[in-house]
Protein backbone atom coordinates (compact mmCIF):
# COMPACT_ATOMS: atom_id res chain seq x y z
CA UNK A 1 0.00 0.00 0.00
CA UNK A 2 1.33 3.42 -0.93
CA UNK A 3 0.13 6.99 -0.65
CA UNK A 4 0.89 10.48 0.57
CA UNK A 5 -0.15 12.80 3.38
CA UNK A 6 -0.83 16.38 2.30
CA UNK A 7 -2.22 19.70 3.44
CA UNK A 8 -4.01 22.15 1.18
CA UNK A 9 -1.14 23.99 -0.46
CA UNK A 10 2.37 24.75 0.77
CA UNK A 11 2.92 26.33 4.16
CA UNK A 12 5.76 28.59 5.16
CA UNK A 13 7.99 27.18 7.91
CA UNK A 14 7.97 28.75 11.33
CA UNK A 15 10.58 31.31 12.30
CA UNK A 16 13.98 29.90 13.31
CA UNK A 17 15.01 29.95 16.97
CA UNK A 18 18.04 31.98 17.99
CA UNK A 19 20.64 29.87 19.77
CA UNK A 20 21.72 31.13 23.18
CA UNK A 21 23.99 28.25 24.29
CA UNK A 22 26.61 26.06 22.60
CA UNK A 23 26.47 28.02 19.34
CA UNK A 24 29.77 26.47 18.23
CA UNK A 25 27.96 23.12 18.02
CA UNK A 26 24.34 24.16 17.48
CA UNK A 27 24.86 27.10 15.09
CA UNK A 28 23.54 30.62 15.45
CA UNK A 29 19.92 29.59 14.87
CA UNK A 30 17.85 26.44 14.57
CA UNK A 31 15.16 25.90 11.93
CA UNK A 32 11.61 25.10 12.99
CA UNK A 33 11.07 21.48 11.88
CA UNK A 34 7.73 20.91 13.60
CA UNK A 35 5.82 21.20 10.31
CA UNK A 36 7.71 20.49 7.09
CA UNK A 37 5.60 20.85 3.94
CA UNK A 38 6.92 20.69 0.37
CA UNK A 39 5.76 22.80 -2.58
CA UNK A 40 2.96 20.33 -3.36
CA UNK A 41 1.61 20.17 0.19
CA UNK A 42 3.37 16.92 1.14
CA UNK A 43 3.79 16.59 4.91
CA UNK A 44 7.00 15.09 6.26
CA UNK A 45 7.14 13.09 9.52
CA UNK A 46 3.50 12.03 9.62
CA UNK A 47 2.90 8.54 11.04
CA UNK A 48 0.57 6.33 8.98
CA UNK A 49 -0.69 3.17 10.69
CA UNK A 50 -3.14 0.41 9.77
CA UNK A 51 -4.96 -1.52 12.51
CA UNK A 52 -6.96 -4.62 11.44
CA UNK A 53 -10.61 -4.81 12.43
CA UNK A 54 -10.02 -8.36 13.73
CA UNK A 55 -7.66 -8.82 16.71
CA UNK A 56 -4.07 -9.42 15.68
CA UNK A 57 -1.95 -12.25 17.07
CA UNK A 58 0.85 -11.09 19.33
CA UNK A 59 3.72 -9.93 17.15
CA UNK A 60 7.27 -11.05 17.81
CA UNK A 61 9.61 -8.32 19.05
CA UNK A 62 11.88 -7.16 16.18
CA UNK A 63 15.56 -7.91 16.55
CA UNK A 64 18.00 -5.05 16.85
CA UNK A 65 17.66 -1.73 18.60
CA UNK A 66 15.92 1.48 17.63
CA UNK A 67 18.08 4.56 18.08
CA UNK A 68 17.54 8.28 18.10
CA UNK A 69 20.48 10.67 18.43
CA UNK A 70 21.18 14.16 19.75
CA UNK A 71 23.09 15.45 16.72
CA UNK A 72 23.74 19.11 15.94
CA UNK A 73 21.41 19.99 18.83
CA UNK A 74 18.52 18.22 17.09
CA UNK A 75 16.89 14.83 17.57
CA UNK A 76 17.71 12.66 14.55
CA UNK A 77 15.42 11.30 13.28
CA UNK A 78 12.75 13.66 14.57
CA UNK A 79 10.11 10.91 14.48
CA UNK A 80 11.14 7.32 15.20
CA UNK A 81 8.90 4.24 15.16
CA UNK A 82 9.29 1.66 17.92
CA UNK A 83 7.56 -1.71 18.15
CA UNK A 84 6.38 -2.57 21.67
CA UNK A 85 9.13 -4.43 23.49
CA UNK A 86 11.85 -3.36 21.07
CA UNK A 87 15.16 -2.10 22.46
CA UNK A 88 15.29 1.71 22.43
CA UNK A 89 18.48 3.71 22.91
CA UNK A 90 19.11 7.47 22.81
CA UNK A 91 22.64 8.66 22.00
CA UNK A 92 24.65 11.87 22.03
CA UNK A 93 26.72 12.67 18.96
CA UNK A 94 27.59 16.20 20.18
CA UNK A 95 30.58 17.27 22.31
CA UNK A 96 28.23 19.09 24.72
CA UNK A 97 25.83 18.10 27.50
CA UNK A 98 22.31 17.03 26.56
CA UNK A 99 19.73 15.80 29.07
CA UNK A 100 17.23 13.81 27.08
CA UNK A 101 13.82 13.99 28.73
CA UNK A 102 11.11 11.55 27.63
CA UNK A 103 7.42 12.04 28.50
CA UNK A 104 4.50 9.84 27.53
CA UNK A 105 1.83 12.14 26.10
CA UNK A 106 -1.48 11.78 27.95
CA UNK A 107 -3.93 12.14 29.26
CA UNK A 108 -2.43 11.66 31.72
CA UNK A 109 1.09 12.77 30.85
CA UNK A 110 3.67 10.45 32.40
CA UNK A 111 7.40 11.07 32.87
CA UNK A 112 9.43 8.21 31.38
CA UNK A 113 13.03 9.36 31.94
CA UNK A 114 15.27 12.39 32.30
CA UNK A 115 18.91 11.37 32.04
CA UNK A 116 22.06 13.32 31.27
CA UNK A 117 24.19 12.54 28.23
CA UNK A 118 27.30 14.53 29.17
CA UNK A 119 29.57 13.86 26.20
CA UNK A 120 29.78 12.56 22.65
CA UNK A 121 29.29 8.81 22.58
CA UNK A 122 27.12 8.68 25.72
CA UNK A 123 23.89 6.68 25.43
CA UNK A 124 20.83 5.90 27.53
CA UNK A 125 18.66 2.78 27.31
CA UNK A 126 14.95 3.61 27.49
CA UNK A 127 13.63 0.09 27.00
CA UNK A 128 12.65 -0.90 30.55
CA UNK A 129 11.50 2.57 31.61
CA UNK A 130 9.37 2.87 28.50
CA UNK A 131 7.85 -0.59 28.86
CA UNK A 132 6.91 0.09 32.48
CA UNK A 133 4.94 3.23 31.61
CA UNK A 134 3.20 2.36 28.37
CA UNK A 135 -0.60 2.14 28.64
CA UNK A 136 -2.38 -1.16 28.19
CA UNK A 137 -4.44 -1.83 25.10
CA UNK A 138 -4.04 -1.43 21.35
CA UNK A 139 -2.95 1.65 19.48
CA UNK A 140 0.00 3.99 19.25
CA UNK A 141 1.67 5.70 22.21
CA UNK A 142 3.41 9.04 21.67
CA UNK A 143 6.56 9.81 23.64
CA UNK A 144 7.80 13.40 23.43
CA UNK A 145 11.55 13.98 23.67
CA UNK A 146 13.10 17.25 24.84
CA UNK A 147 16.32 18.70 26.23
CA UNK A 148 16.30 21.21 29.09
CA UNK A 149 19.76 22.48 28.12
CA UNK A 150 18.63 23.24 24.56
CA UNK A 151 14.88 23.89 24.92
CA UNK A 152 14.16 24.12 21.18
CA UNK A 153 14.98 20.45 20.71
CA UNK A 154 12.01 18.18 20.03
CA UNK A 155 11.70 14.57 18.96
CA UNK A 156 9.12 11.79 19.07
CA UNK A 157 9.12 8.07 19.72
CA UNK A 158 5.91 6.54 18.38
CA UNK A 159 5.38 3.14 20.00
CA UNK A 160 3.21 0.83 17.90
CA UNK A 161 1.90 -2.72 18.15
CA UNK A 162 1.14 -3.15 14.44
CA UNK A 163 3.74 -3.94 11.79
CA UNK A 164 1.72 -1.97 9.23
CA UNK A 165 3.10 1.49 9.89
CA UNK A 166 5.34 4.06 8.20
CA UNK A 167 6.66 7.62 8.51
CA UNK A 168 6.24 9.96 5.55
CA UNK A 169 9.28 11.25 3.70
CA UNK A 170 10.11 14.79 2.56
CA UNK A 171 7.44 14.59 -0.18
CA UNK A 172 4.79 13.28 2.21
CA UNK A 173 4.97 9.81 0.66
CA UNK A 174 4.82 6.47 2.48
CA UNK A 175 4.78 2.76 1.68
CA UNK A 176 3.50 -0.10 3.83
CA UNK A 177 4.36 -3.49 2.36
CA UNK A 178 2.77 -6.93 2.63
CA UNK A 179 -0.55 -5.82 4.11
CA UNK A 180 -3.02 -8.75 4.25
CA UNK A 181 -6.40 -8.07 2.63
CA UNK A 182 -9.23 -7.01 4.88
CA UNK A 183 -10.80 -4.18 6.84
CA UNK A 184 -8.57 -1.74 8.73
CA UNK A 185 -8.63 1.50 10.65
CA UNK A 186 -6.26 3.93 8.99
CA UNK A 187 -4.70 6.37 11.45
CA UNK A 188 -2.57 9.38 10.46
CA UNK A 189 -0.81 11.39 13.17
CA UNK A 190 1.35 14.51 13.00
CA UNK A 191 2.78 16.48 15.92
CA UNK A 192 1.23 19.77 14.73
CA UNK A 193 -1.72 18.68 12.56
CA UNK A 194 -3.09 16.10 14.99
CA UNK A 195 -4.74 12.75 14.27
CA UNK A 196 -7.11 11.63 11.52
CA UNK A 197 -8.79 8.19 11.34
CA UNK A 198 -11.05 6.42 8.90
CA UNK A 199 -12.02 2.91 7.84
CA UNK A 200 -10.41 1.39 4.74
CA UNK A 201 -10.41 -1.96 2.94
CA UNK A 202 -7.23 -3.44 1.54
CA UNK A 203 -7.87 -5.61 -1.54
CA UNK A 204 -6.35 -9.03 -2.07
CA UNK A 205 -3.80 -7.65 -4.52
CA UNK A 206 -2.45 -5.19 -1.87
CA UNK A 207 -2.31 -2.53 -4.60
CA UNK A 208 -3.96 0.34 -2.83
CA UNK A 209 -3.12 4.03 -2.99
CA UNK A 210 -4.40 6.13 -0.08
CA UNK A 211 -3.79 9.87 -0.08
CA UNK A 212 -4.78 11.67 3.12
CA UNK A 213 -5.50 15.35 3.74
CA UNK A 214 -4.78 16.85 7.15
N, C-alpha and C positions, 0 to 999 in steps of 0.2 A: 504494500500500500504506500502510495506517495501523495504528496500534496504540498501546500504552502499556507502559512499564516500571514495575514495581511491586515493593515488598517486602510482606511479610505484616504489614499494619497500620502505623499511623503510628509514627514514631520521633522522640524528642525531640532537638533539635539539641544539639551539643556546647556546652560552656561558652565564653563569649566570652573573647577575649584582651585583657588590659589593655595599653594603649598606653604605651610608655615613651619615645617619641621622636616629635617633630613632631605633638603632640596637636592643635595648632591646625588642622592639615590632616586628620589621620587620625581625630580624635575621641578620646574617653577610652577606648573599647574597640572591638574589632572582632569581629563575629559570626563564628562558625564556619560556613563555607559548604561544607565538604568533603562533607557529605551532607545534601541538602535533600529532605525528604519531606513531601508534603501530607497532609491528614487522611484521604485514601483510599489512602495508600500509594504514590502516584505519585512517582517518582524524577526529580528534575531533573538535567540535565547528564550524562545517560548517552548514549553514542555507539552508534547502531544502524547497522550496515553490512551490506550484502548483497554476497557475492562469488559470481559465476557459477561453476558446475562446469566449464564449458568456458573455455579461455583467452580473455581479452578482448583486442580490438585496442587498440593504444596510444591512450590518450585525448589529445586536444589540451589544452594548458595553458590554463586559464580566463583570460580577460582581467581586468585590474584586480588590485589588491592586497588581501591579507588583512591586517587590522590588529587588534592587541590593545593596549589602553592601560593604563598605570598611572594610575588615577583614584580619588581618595579613599583612597589607599594600599591599593588592591585591583587585581587584574587584571580588566579588563572587555573582552570577556566572559571568564568563568572558563575555559570550554572553547571553543576555536575550531578549526574544521575547515580544513585546508589540503590542496589537491590537490598532488601531487608536481610540482615545477617552478614552482608559483605564487609570485608575489612576496609576501614576508612582511615586515611592518614592525611594530616595537614602538614606541609613543610614550609620552610623559610629559605628562599633563594637569595635574600637580600642581606648585606652586611650591616644591618641595623635591627634593633629590637622591634618585634611585632608581638602583640598579645592577641592571639586569635580567640574570639569569643563566639560561641555557638549557642543559639537560642531556638528552641522549637516554637514555631509560630502557632498561636492558639486560635480560638480560646480553649483553655487558658494558655498563656505563654509560659514556657518552662525553660529554665536555664539548663543547658547541656554541659558546657565546659567553658572555662576561661583560663587558658594556660599561656605562659610566656614562651616565645620562641626567640631567644636572645641573640642568635647569630646565624649566619648562613650555614645551611646544612642541618639545623635543628628541625626535629619533627615532633608531632604529637599524634597519638593513636586515639581516635574518637570512637572506636568500635563498641567497646563495652558501655561507655557512658551513653552513647546514642541508643543502643539497644535497650538500656534500662529505662529510657524516658519516652520511647515511641509509644503512641497510643495503640490500643488494640483495634482490630477490625481492618477491613479492606480500605484501599485508597492510598493516595499519596500523602506524605508528611513533608512539610517545608521547614528547613532549618536555615535560619539566617545567620550569616557569618559577618563579623565586624572586627575592627581593631581600634582599641581606645587610644593608642598612640597616634594613629593616622585615621581620624574619624570619617574621612570620605570613603574609606574602603568598604566594599560590600560584595558579598558572594552568597551563593545558595547551594545547599545540598538538598536535592529532591529525592526522598526515599520512597521507593516504589515496591510493589509486590507483584507486578505484572511484567513479563518480558517484552510486552508490546508497547514500547515507549521510545521516544526520540526527542532530541533538542534541535530546534531549527537553526540553520546556518545563516550566514550573512545576507542571503537572499530571501530568508523566511522559509526555505524549503526543508522538507524532512522525508525520511523513508523508514518504514517499519516492515521488515521482511518476515516471510513465513507465518503470516497470520492465518489461523484456521478459519474456514467459513463459519458464519453464524452472526448472531446479534450481539452488539457491543454498545457500551456507553463510551462515547468519544469525549475526552476531557482535554481542554487546552488551557494552560495556565501561563501567565506572565507576571513578573513582579510589579509592573506598573498598571497593566491593562486588566488584571484580574483573571477570573476563571469563567470559561464558557463550556457548557456540556450539552450534548444532544445524543439521540439514539441513531445508530447506523447499522447497516447490514453489510458484511463482507461476503462477496460471492465466492463460489468454489474456486474460481481461477485466481483469486487474490490479486486481481488487477483493478484496483480501485484508486481513484484520485479524489482526494478530499481537500478542498481549499476552504479555510476558515477565516472569517472576518471578526476582528476584535474591536 
